[in-house]
């Protein structure tokens, strides 16, 4: 019994020692995860960082139709470069062509009525000229003179009515031809077809659609719309240097050219999915440009953008001095 009391503590100590040795041998530091691509590094000492979205220099244009109908033809495909005025798609125009023919016939009829009124007026004007200066009332009665005079006046009025009918018919024909032309949707500017969401035989609806019939834009020069947090907006100076990096390859970069600042601060809508990203903020949107050949970037793609600023203390001092100067000027 005395020996048994000694064995049990010894076994417990041995088990504990074995567990500690096994834990030490098997415990290794997990390897640190290596990112697939190194994040871009700011090339400036003082800077503002922001996410930018590539867009066409004409803004991305959602193409629609003013007249609903069945699509007859889509002569373009995604990626096509087209000139302003080139057709993008055509709505079935058979009914509208018939309307144009009808209005052309109405115009022809109105013009014929005008010529008929002119001929009748000329006839009555000649008859009135024959009797209006006759002094001997025995040769022609006063009643006959008045009748011929009234007929001349009547057909002179009919000429004016016929002219109005011709003008109305011409306007109707112009409107019909305009509606016919609107059935062919054309490129508003020189640019590239970015998306085609309509096919031959499908129904093209009018109005603002969740998915536009086509997306289109000028892409020889691309723009980057950069969101600057409202807390950093005061540090931004238009015209300063900026550089954009392709996400996933920080070696692909290009300097940017300042285009404009959109001075209305808006709620943030471009999300980067960063764990530290704030979504309950507003942003100042700044537009930069770069040649399309400078980066393998596409419309809608996100870029990392760094904008150079001065030393925050110097910028703050300059801002305060400017405000003070404006106050003194008043």
Secondary structure, DSSP 8 states (H G I E B T S, - for coil): -HHHHHHHHHHHHHHHHHHHHHHHHH---------SS-----SSSSEEEEEEEEEETT--EEE--SS-EEEEE----TT-EE-TT-EEEEE--HHHHHHHHHHHHHHHHHHHHHHHHHHHHHHHHHHHHHHTT---TTTS-HHHHHHHHHHHHHHHHHHHHHHHHHHHHHHHHHHHHHHHHHTEEE-SSSEEEEEE---TTSEE--S--SS-SEEEE--SEEEEEEEEETTTGGG--TT--EEEEETTEEEEEEE-EEEEEEEEEEE-------TT---S-EEEEEEEEEEGGGS---TT-EEEEEEE---HHHHHHHHHHHHHHHHHH-
